[in-house]
Amino acid sequence: MALRQAAGAVRRAIGQRLPGVQQQQRGAHDLHAHKNKFVEEWLSRREDIEQEFVWNGASLFWVLTLAVGVPVISYNVVVGQMQADDEYAGRPKRSFLWNHADKGEGSGSA
């Protein structure tokens, strides 16, 4: 009980000193934040997006496009460029997905 009273006294003592310091800082800078109506509406919608979201054909299309289509297209573009570099350098064509190379003569496999 005495510890709580002491802690309360310390808080009151600190609280009496802080407003003067905060007031001095405010007077030095005097900055104001102006609210943008459109930003506030966007933030409000963002907080409630789970209530607005509906599974339909359009949302399924976008989920599949972004979750499957973009990675597959990116992979194919990168692999195509690497295979073009291999062809230009005279190296055998590689299969990057399964990590196989075309077996040439003298590779040791039957």
Helices and strands as residue ranges (DSSP letters): H 2-29, H 37-47, H 49-52, H 57-64, I 65-69, H 70-89, E 94-95, E 100-101
